[in-house]
Amino acid sequence: MVLAAFLRLWRLPEYMTFLGDEGRDALAVKRMIVDHKFRLIGPVTSIGNMYLGPLYYYLMLPAMFVSRLSPVGPAALVALIGVATVGMVYFFGREWVGQRAALMAAFLYALSPVVIIYSRSSWNPNIMPFFALLAIFGIWRVWQQKQFWWLPVIGLALSFALQSHWLGLLLLPTVFLFWLMTLIELRKAKVSLQRFFYQTLGGVIIFLFLTVAPLVWFDLRHNFINYQAFVKFFTDRQATVNLKLYKAFPGLWLLIKNIFSRLVTGKNELWGGWVALIVTLFLGLKLIREGLLANWHKFITRNAGLFLVLVWLLVGLLGLGNYKQHIYDHYFGFFFPIPFLLVGWVLAMVWYGRFFWKGLALFCLGFLVFLSVQASPLRSAPNRQLQRTQTIARFVLEKGDGQPFNLALIAERNYDEAYAFFMEAWGRPPLRIEPLNTKETIAPQLFVICEQLSCQPVGHAKAEIAMFGWTKIDQKWEIEGVEVYKLIHNYPSNEKRN
């Protein structure tokens, strides 16, 4: 955990990501703190135009307040949550795959380049592994030790997981399956179900209050736009999801290889494929020997933790296998710990052999560590996105001479909320052009920040530029590797501004 803390917190302000999404979230939380504009919805999803719930913003709020509106505060909070997740992989994993396996899994998890990257900035999907792991461990304790007080905790954890990304929905089938197995066991044992149902009701109420209620309240005030987008996402499935589960099976092996390659082997696809194959063979042999050739009930009883992990993995694979778009690394967040736990389990199985096998297990562990260290993001120079954004935002304000201005950003995969955050935090926000109120919202000057070079802002199709009207370049500067243009109005001689 000390190693994980170093890898996630070292020079955090210089390495952290701070682009449009991070700026959007920082703006929302700043307005909650300073302007008391509290939110019923969270960030909008990249597809489907659906909104998440607002829990992530409320999680950011104390860190943003303590850090005096610095985006470094929420990023540090996410990093600490990432460190806690490393500890949870070990402490929870001990009950699932054994102490030695869990120790190796947590060690590899602490070093994973992808996990480190998504633990070093404030972005809603980055908290998913922590709350997903908490929810799964909670249902494990309910199933195995009949600790029903975990059920409200599960409701809370699922609320945070689902509001960090809609893929949190894929946790629900696993939780429900083991809840149902617990119910069946209690009925067979003829135990009173009163406490079980009361705690279940508590968990459901917490989930509905934190997840469903804010979105319903928002939709009631805005013509059910989120509900309509949600329905459209699942009914108009040509380009998004396919709800026929059997169609996911042909792509499962490629998906499994991608999971191990991206998370365990530092995106080395060759060794990721080999690791996926070895883990699959070990699991296949164990399932055949102790399941098919023996007794499934005894297999589940003796390997309850491994069975839980496999169900968690299978549900996730089937869900992702029906998604038709590109699968980004953060989409795996709801089961980030699984490949590490399975690799740790395999290494622990090898360790139980004679001296040669112990040496082989240590060699394999060392090789996986080498692959992760080789691809570590800390080996690259800091991106300094936060500092660069601050510098450019301050430069634009200086050139604006205290006059109202509009703002636009031309970039391949970014938008201007990161710059707008600092401008607003410093008391000089840009005017946002409103199509129905252009007279009041179009300023005398428009600053265009060009991250995508070479740049031709005049006549550009960007909405903020097009709505500004006829323009000409008044001034141009180069700063921090980008171009900044000041555009002013250039009305034709026969046109008068209303």
ZAMARGU-4260 file (C-alpha; in steps of 0.2 Angstrom, whole numbers, plus 5000, padded with zeros to 4 digits):
<rodrens>
0) 5000/5000/5000 | 5015/5012/5003 | 5021/5007/4986 | 5004/5010/4979 | 5003/5027/4987
5) 5019/5033/4980 | 5014/5028/4962 | 4998/5037/4964 | 5003/5053/4973 | 5020/5056/4967
10) 5021/5073/4958 | 5002/5071/4956 | 4998/5089/4950 | 5011/5087/4936 | 5005/5070/4930
15) 4986/5071/4933 | 4974/5072/4919 | 4964/5089/4917 | 4954/5090/4901 | 4936/5094/4897
20) 4928/5081/4907 | 4938/5085/4923 | 4935/5104/4920 | 4916/5100/4918 | 4916/5091/4935
25) 4926/5104/4944 | 4915/5118/4937 | 4899/5108/4944 | 4907/5106/4961 | 4913/5124/4962
30) 4896/5130/4958 | 4889/5119/4972 | 4902/5126/4985 | 4902/5145/4979 | 4885/5147/4971
35) 4875/5134/4981 | 4869/5127/4965 | 4867/5109/4970 | 4865/5095/4957 | 4852/5082/4954
40) 4862/5074/4939 | 4880/5070/4936 | 4890/5069/4921 | 4883/5065/4904 | 4889/5049/4896
45) 4899/5048/4880 | 4886/5038/4871 | 4867/5039/4872 | 4866/5057/4880 | 4861/5049/4896
50) 4866/5057/4913 | 4873/5048/4928 | 4868/5052/4945 | 4876/5066/4956 | 4885/5056/4969
55) 4902/5058/4962 | 4900/5077/4963 | 4895/5076/4981 | 4910/5064/4984 | 4922/5077/4976
60) 4914/5092/4986 | 4924/5090/5003 | 4940/5088/4994 | 4937/5103/4983 | 4932/5113/4998
65) 4947/5108/5008 | 4959/5112/4993 | 4951/5129/4991 | 4944/5125/4974 | 4960/5117/4967
70) 4957/5102/4956 | 4972/5093/4964 | 4961/5090/4980 | 4948/5078/4971 | 4962/5070/4961
75) 4971/5066/4978 | 4955/5059/4985 | 4954/5047/4970 | 4972/5042/4972 | 4969/5038/4990
80) 4953/5028/4985 | 4965/5019/4973 | 4977/5015/4987 | 4963/5009/4998 | 4957/4997/4984
85) 4975/4989/4984 | 4972/4985/5002 | 4955/4978/4998 | 4961/4967/4985 | 4972/4959/4998
90) 4961/4959/5013 | 4945/4953/5003 | 4955/4942/4991 | 4962/4932/5006 | 4944/4925/5009
95) 4942/4921/4990 | 4959/4914/4984 | 4970/4913/4999 | 4982/4924/5008 | 4998/4921/4996
100) 4987/4923/4980 | 4979/4939/4987 | 4996/4946/4992 | 5003/4943/4974 | 4987/4950/4966
105) 4987/4966/4977 | 5006/4968/4973 | 5002/4967/4954 | 4987/4978/4956 | 4997/4991/4964
110) 5010/4991/4949 | 4997/4990/4935 | 5000/5005/4923 | 4982/5006/4918 | 4976/5005/4936
115) 4989/5019/4941 | 4983/5030/4926 | 4965/5029/4932 | 4970/5032/4950 | 4979/5049/4947
120) 4965/5060/4941 | 4947/5066/4947 | 4935/5057/4934 | 4919/5048/4939 | 4924/5031/4932
125) 4940/5030/4942 | 4931/5026/4958 | 4922/5011/4951 | 4934/4998/4956 | 4933/5002/4975
130) 4914/5002/4976 | 4912/4987/4964 | 4924/4977/4975 | 4915/4983/4991 | 4898/4977/4984
135) 4905/4960/4979 | 4913/4957/4996 | 4897/4963/5004 | 4887/4950/4995 | 4900/4937/4999
140) 4899/4940/5018 | 4880/4939/5016 | 4881/4923/5007 | 4895/4914/5017 | 4893/4922/5035
145) 4875/4928/5034 | 4881/4945/5040 | 4865/4953/5034 | 4870/4971/5040 | 4881/4971/5024
150) 4865/4973/5013 | 4863/4992/5016 | 4882/4993/5013 | 4879/4985/4996 | 4865/4997/4992
155) 4877/5011/4995 | 4891/5003/4986 | 4880/4999/4971 | 4874/5017/4971 | 4892/5024/4969
160) 4897/5011/4957 | 4882/5014/4945 | 4884/5033/4946 | 4902/5032/4942 | 4898/5023/4925
165) 4882/5014/4918 | 4892/4998/4917 | 4889/4997/4935 | 4873/4989/4930 | 4883/4973/4926
170) 4886/4971/4945 | 4867/4969/4948 | 4865/4951/4941 | 4880/4944/4952 | 4873/4953/4968
175) 4856/4946/4964 | 4862/4928/4961 | 4871/4927/4977 | 4857/4936/4986 | 4845/4922/4979
180) 4857/4908/4984 | 4857/4915/5002 | 4838/4915/5002 | 4837/4897/4996 | 4849/4892/5009
185) 4840/4901/5023 | 4823/4893/5018 | 4831/4876/5017 | 4838/4878/5035 | 4821/4884/5040
190) 4828/4900/5048 | 4818/4916/5051 | 4819/4927/5036 | 4813/4943/5045 | 4831/4951/5048
195) 4836/4946/5030 | 4822/4955/5022 | 4823/4970/5033 | 4841/4973/5029 | 4837/4969/5011
200) 4823/4982/5011 | 4836/4994/5019 | 4848/4991/5005 | 4835/4994/4992 | 4829/5010/5000
205) 4847/5017/5000 | 4849/5012/4982 | 4833/5020/4976 | 4835/5036/4986 | 4853/5039/4981
210) 4852/5033/4963 | 4834/5033/4956 | 4826/5047/4966 | 4838/5062/4960 | 4836/5056/4942
215) 4817/5054/4943 | 4816/5072/4951 | 4827/5079/4937 | 4816/5070/4923 | 4800/5077/4931
220) 4807/5094/4929 | 4814/5092/4911 | 4802/5082/4901 | 4809/5065/4905 | 4824/5067/4894
225) 4835/5055/4903 | 4822/5042/4904 | 4819/5044/4885 | 4838/5043/4881 | 4839/5027/4892
230) 4825/5018/4883 | 4832/5023/4866 | 4849/5016/4871 | 4842/4999/4874 | 4828/4999/4861
235) 4838/5006/4846 | 4852/4994/4847 | 4859/4994/4830 | 4875/5003/4835 | 4876/5001/4854
240) 4871/4985/4862 | 4864/4968/4858 | 4854/4960/4871 | 4855/4942/4864 | 4868/4935/4876
245) 4873/4920/4864 | 4880/4932/4852 | 4893/4937/4865 | 4901/4920/4865 | 4911/4921/4849
250) 4921/4937/4855 | 4924/4931/4873 | 4942/4924/4870 | 4947/4941/4862 | 4939/4950/4876
255) 4948/4939/4889 | 4965/4942/4881 | 4962/4961/4880 | 4958/4961/4899 | 4974/4952/4904
260) 4984/4962/4891 | 4978/4979/4896 | 4978/4976/4915 | 4991/4963/4920 | 5005/4964/4907
265) 5006/4982/4903 | 4997/4981/4887 | 5009/4969/4880 | 4997/4959/4869 | 5009/4944/4866
270) 5012/4940/4885 | 4994/4945/4889 | 4988/4931/4877 | 4999/4919/4885 | 4994/4924/4903
275) 4975/4923/4898 | 4978/4905/4891 | 4988/4899/4906 | 4974/4906/4918 | 4960/4898/4907
280) 4969/4881/4907 | 4971/4881/4925 | 4953/4886/4928 | 4947/4873/4915 | 4957/4859/4923
285) 4950/4863/4940 | 4933/4864/4935 | 4933/4848/4925 | 4942/4838/4939 | 4933/4844/4954
290) 4916/4849/4945 | 4912/4838/4930 | 4921/4823/4936 | 4916/4825/4954 | 4902/4835/4962
295) 4897/4852/4958 | 4890/4856/4975 | 4906/4850/4983 | 4916/4861/4971 | 4906/4876/4975
300) 4907/4873/4994 | 4926/4870/4994 | 4930/4884/4981 | 4916/4897/4986 | 4928/4912/4984
305) 4934/4906/4967 | 4916/4902/4962 | 4911/4920/4966 | 4925/4928/4956 | 4921/4917/4941
310) 4903/4922/4942 | 4908/4940/4943 | 4919/4938/4928 | 4907/4928/4917 | 4893/4941/4920
315) 4905/4955/4916 | 4911/4946/4900 | 4894/4943/4894 | 4889/4961/4897 | 4904/4968/4888
320) 4903/4955/4874 | 4886/4962/4869 | 4892/4980/4868 | 4896/4985/4850 | 4907/5000/4852
325) 4925/5001/4856 | 4929/4995/4874 | 4940/5007/4883 | 4951/5003/4897 | 4940/5011/4910
330) 4925/5000/4905 | 4934/4986/4914 | 4933/4996/4931 | 4919/4986/4938 | 4930/4970/4938
335) 4947/4978/4938 | 4953/4966/4953 | 4948/4950/4944 | 4962/4946/4932 | 4975/4950/4946
340) 4966/4938/4958 | 4966/4924/4945 | 4984/4927/4941 | 4988/4927/4960 | 4978/4911/4962
345) 4988/4902/4948 | 5005/4908/4955 | 4999/4902/4972 | 4995/4885/4964 | 5012/4883/4956
350) 5020/4889/4973 | 5013/4874/4982 | 5025/4862/4972 | 5043/4858/4975 | 5057/4869/4975
355) 5058/4871/4956 | 5039/4876/4955 | 5042/4889/4969 | 5056/4896/4959 | 5045/4896/4943
360) 5031/4905/4952 | 5044/4919/4958 | 5051/4920/4941 | 5034/4923/4933 | 5029/4935/4946
365) 5045/4945/4943 | 5042/4945/4924 | 5025/4952/4927 | 5032/4965/4938 | 5045/4969/4924
370) 5031/4971/4911 | 5021/4983/4922 | 5037/4993/4927 | 5042/4994/4909 | 5025/5002/4904
375) 5023/5013/4920 | 5016/5030/4916 | 5029/5038/4928 | 5043/5033/4916 | 5036/5046/4904
380) 5038/5065/4907 | 5024/5073/4916 | 5010/5080/4905 | 5008/5096/4915 | 4990/5098/4908
385) 4984/5107/4924 | 4998/5119/4924 | 4997/5122/4905 | 4978/5125/4906 | 4981/5138/4920
390) 4994/5147/4910 | 4983/5148/4895 | 4967/5153/4904 | 4977/5167/4913 | 4984/5173/4897
395) 4967/5174/4889 | 4960/5184/4903 | 4975/5196/4902 | 4972/5199/4883 | 4954/5201/4886
400) 4957/5218/4895 | 4943/5215/4907 | 4930/5215/4893 | 4917/5202/4890 | 4922/5188/4879
405) 4916/5171/4872 | 4927/5156/4872 | 4930/5141/4860 | 4942/5127/4859 | 4947/5118/4843
410) 4954/5101/4848 | 4953/5083/4842 | 4946/5075/4858 | 4944/5089/4871 | 4932/5104/4875
415) 4934/5120/4884 | 4927/5117/4901 | 4945/5115/4909 | 4949/5132/4903 | 4932/5139/4908
420) 4934/5132/4926 | 4949/5143/4930 | 4942/5158/4922 | 4926/5156/4932 | 4936/5152/4948
425) 4946/5168/4946 | 4930/5178/4944 | 4930/5181/4925 | 4920/5167/4916 | 4917/5168/4898
430) 4900/5171/4891 | 4891/5156/4884 | 4882/5160/4868 | 4864/5155/4869 | 4855/5152/4853
435) 4839/5160/4859 | 4847/5175/4867 | 4862/5179/4856 | 4860/5198/4858 | 4864/5197/4877
440) 4877/5182/4876 | 4888/5187/4860 | 4903/5197/4867 | 4913/5209/4857 | 4928/5197/4856
445) 4930/5178/4854 | 4946/5169/4860 | 4949/5153/4851 | 4962/5141/4859 | 4969/5129/4845
450) 4976/5113/4852 | 4974/5105/4835 | 4987/5112/4823 | 4987/5119/4810 | 4972/5130/4814
455) 4960/5140/4804 | 4947/5148/4816 | 4939/5160/4804 | 4924/5151/4796 | 4926/5135/4807
460) 4911/5124/4810 | 4913/5124/4829 | 4897/5129/4836 | 4904/5143/4847 | 4913/5151/4832
465) 4899/5149/4820 | 4886/5157/4832 | 4898/5172/4835 | 4895/5177/4817 | 4906/5185/4804
470) 4924/5186/4811 | 4941/5192/4807 | 4958/5188/4816 | 4963/5203/4827 | 4978/5195/4835
475) 4987/5178/4836 | 4999/5171/4849 | 5008/5155/4852 | 5009/5149/4870 | 5012/5132/4879
480) 5012/5123/4862 | 4995/5129/4857 | 4989/5144/4846 | 4977/5157/4854 | 4967/5168/4842
485) 4957/5184/4846 | 4943/5186/4834 | 4932/5201/4832 | 4916/5204/4822 | 4918/5207/4804
490) 4901/5212/4798 | 4898/5215/4779 | 4895/5233/4775 | 4876/5230/4771 | 4873/5221/4788
495) 4868/5229/4804 | 4869/5220/4821 | 4852/5219/4829
</rodrens>
